[in-house]
Amino acid sequence: MQPEMEANRNKSRPVLWHLAMSHYNEKARWALDWKRIPHTRRATVPGVHVAVAKRLADTETFPILQIGDEIFSDSSDIIAALDQRWPRRPLIPDDPIERARALELQEQFDEILAPAVRRLVYQQLLEDADLTAKFLAVGGGSGRERALRVLQPAFAPMMRTTFDVPPRSDESPAETVLSQVEQIRVITDQREFLVGESFTVADLTAASFLAPLVCLDAIPARLPSLPTSLRPFTDRVAAMPGGQWAARTYRANRLVHQQS
């Protein structure tokens, strides 16, 4: 291939900036893999990613997707852009009613389920410096883990504030997760998918956010085990019909040939 052709190909290849351990970011990774789109991934150190996000998109969060000169800085916008540019294996339904419902559920899971899962995990995780370092270092080498272990005492209070993590005695994150899982049970009673007769962004979003609780071993990022104090709760969610649906949906539809 001539140099100018190689340069043009690399310029048009999507680049995903992501946090390897994040369930929010797993939603974007899964969408790219589901649609079988060749792309490049840039896993950034938690904390440092804020400066990168500011530079790329004037925001503070990942994931961020670059397609040529265009920037998409929200997982929902990323999926919409992917469906528009790569229509094969669509995630957003064409039918107007199904489309509206799929997008409604995506927003619900983004705004309610995902933050509750994060708060629930961080309630326990941030009390264990070693496990916090292992978790935040996913996608990096041993040097990253050592550095994060040193920084953990400063990181933990900042993360509690940034993500509004309540004390361990506060059961509201767990209650929110259970409510969302029960709603999934109601919707999927005697049906395979949340919307219509095929896999959509609603299924991908719900299963992405619940995967750390119900099928941690299946997540390509190879996350460390969650705190043992969470085991009774994760066992409870995994035994619920909605949790079983999430695990089954994730395992059945998360592609084998993921990128690293």
C-alpha positions as CSV (number, residue, x, y, z in Angstrom):
1,M,0.0,0.0,0.0
2,Q,1.3,3.4,-0.9
3,P,2.2,5.8,2.0
4,E,-0.6,8.3,1.2
5,M,-3.2,5.6,0.9
6,E,-2.1,4.2,4.3
7,A,-2.3,7.6,5.8
8,N,-5.8,8.2,4.5
9,R,-6.9,4.8,5.8
10,N,-5.5,5.5,9.3
11,K,-7.1,8.9,9.4
12,S,-10.6,7.5,8.6
13,R,-10.2,4.6,11.1
14,P,-12.3,5.3,14.2
15,V,-10.4,5.9,17.4
16,L,-12.0,5.1,20.7
17,W,-10.6,6.8,23.8
18,H,-11.8,4.8,26.8
19,L,-11.4,3.7,30.4
20,A,-10.8,-0.1,30.3
21,M,-12.5,-0.8,33.5
22,S,-15.7,1.3,32.9
23,H,-19.1,-0.2,32.3
24,Y,-20.0,3.1,30.5
25,N,-17.1,2.5,28.2
26,E,-18.0,-1.1,27.7
27,K,-21.2,0.0,26.1
28,A,-19.2,1.8,23.3
29,R,-16.7,-1.0,23.0
30,W,-19.4,-3.6,22.6
31,A,-21.2,-1.4,20.0
32,L,-18.0,-1.2,17.9
33,D,-17.5,-5.0,18.2
34,W,-21.1,-5.8,17.5
35,K,-21.0,-3.8,14.3
36,R,-17.6,-5.4,13.5
37,I,-16.0,-2.0,12.8
38,P,-12.2,-2.0,12.6
39,H,-11.0,0.7,15.0
40,T,-8.1,1.8,17.3
41,R,-8.4,2.0,21.1
42,R,-6.6,4.3,23.4
43,A,-7.0,3.3,27.1
44,T,-6.1,6.2,29.4
45,V,-5.3,6.3,33.1
46,P,-8.3,7.2,35.2
47,G,-7.9,10.8,36.3
48,V,-5.5,11.6,33.4
49,H,-8.4,11.0,31.1
50,V,-10.1,14.2,32.2
51,A,-7.3,16.3,30.6
52,V,-7.5,14.2,27.5
53,A,-11.3,14.6,27.3
54,K,-11.0,18.3,27.8
55,R,-8.5,18.5,24.9
56,L,-10.5,16.4,22.6
57,A,-14.1,17.3,23.3
58,D,-14.2,20.0,26.0
59,T,-15.8,17.5,28.4
60,E,-14.5,15.5,31.4
61,T,-15.7,12.0,30.6
62,F,-15.0,9.0,28.4
63,P,-15.8,7.3,26.1
64,I,-14.9,9.6,23.2
65,L,-14.9,8.5,19.6
66,Q,-13.0,10.1,16.8
67,I,-14.2,9.5,13.2
68,G,-11.9,11.5,10.9
69,D,-12.3,15.1,12.1
70,E,-15.6,14.4,14.0
71,I,-15.7,13.9,17.8
72,F,-18.5,12.1,19.7
73,S,-18.3,12.4,23.4
74,D,-21.3,10.4,24.7
75,S,-22.0,6.7,24.4
76,S,-25.5,7.3,23.0
77,D,-24.2,9.7,20.4
78,I,-21.4,7.3,19.6
79,I,-23.9,4.5,18.9
80,A,-26.1,6.8,16.8
81,A,-23.1,7.9,14.7
82,L,-22.0,4.2,14.2
83,D,-25.5,3.2,13.0
84,Q,-25.6,6.1,10.6
85,R,-22.2,5.4,9.1
86,W,-22.1,1.6,9.3
87,P,-25.8,0.5,8.9
88,R,-25.1,-3.2,9.0
89,R,-26.1,-4.9,12.2
90,P,-28.1,-1.9,13.4
91,L,-28.7,-1.2,17.0
92,I,-31.3,1.5,16.6
93,P,-34.6,0.2,15.1
94,D,-36.1,1.6,11.9
95,D,-39.7,1.3,13.1
96,P,-40.6,4.7,14.7
97,I,-42.3,3.2,17.7
98,E,-39.6,0.7,18.4
99,R,-37.0,3.3,17.8
100,A,-38.5,5.6,20.4
101,R,-38.9,2.9,22.9
102,A,-35.3,1.6,22.5
103,L,-33.9,5.1,22.9
104,E,-36.1,5.7,25.9
105,L,-34.8,2.6,27.6
106,Q,-31.2,3.5,26.7
107,E,-31.6,6.9,28.4
108,Q,-33.2,5.3,31.4
109,F,-30.4,2.8,31.9
110,D,-27.8,5.5,31.2
111,E,-29.3,7.9,33.8
112,I,-30.6,5.5,36.5
113,L,-29.0,2.0,36.2
114,A,-25.4,2.9,35.3
115,P,-24.9,5.4,38.1
116,A,-26.5,3.1,40.7
117,V,-24.2,0.2,39.7
118,R,-21.1,2.5,39.9
119,R,-22.1,3.8,43.3
120,L,-22.9,0.3,44.6
121,V,-19.5,-1.0,43.6
122,Y,-17.5,2.1,44.7
123,Q,-19.2,1.9,48.1
124,Q,-17.3,-1.2,48.8
125,L,-14.3,-0.9,46.4
126,L,-13.0,2.4,47.7
127,E,-12.4,1.0,51.1
128,D,-9.8,-1.5,49.8
129,A,-6.7,0.4,48.5
130,D,-5.2,-2.7,46.8
131,L,-8.4,-3.7,45.0
132,T,-9.1,-0.1,44.0
133,A,-5.6,0.1,42.4
134,K,-6.1,-3.2,40.6
135,F,-9.5,-2.1,39.3
136,L,-8.4,1.4,38.1
137,A,-5.3,-0.1,36.5
138,V,-7.1,-2.4,34.2
139,G,-5.8,-1.9,30.7
140,G,-2.3,-0.8,31.9
141,G,0.7,-2.5,33.2
142,S,2.0,-3.3,36.7
143,G,3.6,0.2,36.9
144,R,0.2,1.8,36.6
145,E,-1.2,-0.4,39.4
146,R,1.7,0.6,41.7
147,A,1.3,4.2,41.0
148,L,-2.5,4.1,41.6
149,R,-1.8,2.2,44.8
150,V,0.3,5.2,46.0
151,L,-2.3,7.7,44.9
152,Q,-5.4,5.8,46.2
153,P,-5.6,7.7,49.5
154,A,-6.1,10.9,47.5
155,F,-8.2,9.2,44.7
156,A,-10.8,7.7,47.0
157,P,-12.2,10.9,48.5
158,M,-12.2,12.6,45.1
159,M,-14.1,9.6,43.5
160,R,-16.6,9.6,46.4
161,T,-17.3,13.3,45.7
162,T,-17.2,13.1,41.9
163,F,-19.6,10.1,41.7
164,D,-21.7,11.0,44.7
165,V,-20.9,7.7,46.4
166,P,-22.8,7.3,49.7
167,P,-21.6,5.6,52.8
168,R,-21.8,1.8,52.9
169,S,-24.8,1.9,55.1
170,D,-26.9,3.7,52.4
171,E,-28.8,1.1,50.6
172,S,-30.3,3.4,47.9
173,P,-27.8,2.3,45.1
174,A,-28.7,-1.4,45.8
175,E,-32.4,-0.6,45.8
176,T,-32.2,1.2,42.5
177,V,-30.3,-1.7,40.9
178,L,-32.9,-4.2,42.1
179,S,-35.7,-2.0,40.9
180,Q,-34.2,-1.7,37.4
181,V,-33.5,-5.5,37.3
182,E,-37.1,-6.2,38.2
183,Q,-38.3,-3.8,35.5
184,I,-36.2,-5.8,33.0
185,R,-37.9,-9.0,34.2
186,V,-41.3,-7.5,33.5
187,I,-40.4,-6.3,30.0
188,T,-38.7,-9.5,29.0
189,D,-41.2,-11.9,30.4
190,Q,-41.7,-14.5,27.7
191,R,-39.6,-12.5,25.2
192,E,-36.0,-12.4,24.3
193,F,-35.4,-8.7,23.7
194,L,-36.4,-5.5,25.4
195,V,-37.8,-4.0,22.2
196,G,-39.2,-5.8,19.2
197,E,-37.8,-9.1,17.9
198,S,-34.1,-8.3,17.6
199,F,-31.1,-7.1,19.6
200,T,-31.1,-3.3,20.0
201,V,-29.3,-0.5,21.8
202,A,-31.7,-1.1,24.8
203,D,-30.4,-4.7,25.3
204,L,-26.8,-3.7,24.8
205,T,-27.1,-0.8,27.3
206,A,-28.8,-2.8,30.0
207,A,-26.5,-5.8,29.7
208,S,-23.4,-3.7,29.6
209,F,-24.2,-2.0,32.8
210,L,-25.3,-5.2,34.6
211,A,-22.4,-7.4,33.4
212,P,-20.0,-6.5,36.2
213,L,-22.6,-7.9,38.7
214,V,-23.9,-10.9,36.8
215,C,-21.2,-12.2,34.5
216,L,-17.9,-10.5,35.4
217,D,-15.9,-13.4,33.9
218,A,-17.3,-12.7,30.4
219,I,-16.2,-9.1,30.2
220,P,-13.3,-8.8,27.8
221,A,-11.5,-6.2,29.9
222,R,-10.8,-9.0,32.5
223,L,-11.7,-7.0,35.5
224,P,-10.5,-8.2,39.0
225,S,-13.0,-9.8,41.3
226,L,-15.4,-7.4,43.1
227,P,-15.1,-7.0,46.8
228,T,-16.2,-10.1,48.7
229,S,-18.6,-7.9,50.6
230,L,-20.6,-7.5,47.4
231,R,-21.0,-11.3,46.9
232,P,-24.4,-11.6,48.6
233,F,-25.8,-8.8,46.5
234,T,-24.4,-10.0,43.2
235,D,-25.6,-13.5,43.9
236,R,-29.1,-12.1,44.5
237,V,-29.1,-10.1,41.3
238,A,-27.7,-13.1,39.3
239,A,-30.5,-15.3,40.6
240,M,-33.2,-12.8,39.6
241,P,-34.9,-13.4,36.2
242,G,-33.8,-9.9,35.1
243,G,-30.2,-10.6,36.1
244,Q,-30.3,-14.0,34.3
245,W,-31.6,-12.2,31.2
246,A,-28.7,-9.7,31.4
247,A,-26.1,-12.5,31.8
248,R,-27.6,-14.6,29.0
249,T,-27.9,-11.6,26.7
250,Y,-24.3,-10.5,27.3
251,R,-22.8,-13.9,26.8
252,A,-24.9,-14.6,23.7
253,N,-24.3,-11.2,21.9
254,R,-20.8,-10.1,23.0
255,L,-18.7,-11.0,20.0
256,V,-15.8,-13.4,20.4
257,H,-13.5,-11.5,18.2
258,Q,-13.1,-8.4,20.3
259,Q,-10.3,-6.0,19.9
260,S,-7.9,-5.6,22.8
